[in-house]
Amino acid sequence: MERKIRDSITVIDEKGSEIHLYVEALFDMFGETYALLKTHDENQDMIVMRVENDGSEQYLESIEDPNTIENILDAYEIAVDAQPIDQNFNEH
């Protein structure tokens, strides 16, 4: 069976360094769209960012409130438990 590759993105952190991430999930919650991102390092935590729209452009914005991040991750865990992630994706 052919394995699908997840969408990947490159972001530039506040120090100007490029970070390569893959998109674990995109979903709406609290009237906002959120992206759950992971590095290729399985030992690193998932990164949660808000997707912002500016006309035809989209960009990612960090989330400062730890309670919001926790709520988003809890909702994601519930969704995954209800319907597991497609096992045909290759996380490279």
Residue, then its C-alpha position, 0 to 999 in steps of 0.5 A: m500500500e502506498r503511504k501518503i506524506r503529510d503536508s510540511i511547512t517551514v517556519i522561521d522562529e524569532k531568532g531567524s532560524e528555519i524549522h521544518l514541521y509537518v501538519e498533524a491536524l488543522f481544526d476549528m475551535f472557539g471560532e478560530t482555526y488552529a494548526l497542530l504541528k510536529t517536528h521530525d523529532e518524535n521526542q518533541d512536543m506538538i506545537v499549537m499555533r493559530v491560523e490567521n488570515d490576512g486577505s488572501e494570505q495565511y500565517l501562523e501565530s503563536i498562542e501565549d495562553p497555556n490554558t488555550i493550548e491545553n484545551i486545544l490539545d485535549a480536544y485533539e486527543i478526544a477527536v483522535d480517540a473517536q476516529p484514529i489518524d489515517q495510518n497511511f501517512n508517512e511522517h517524514 
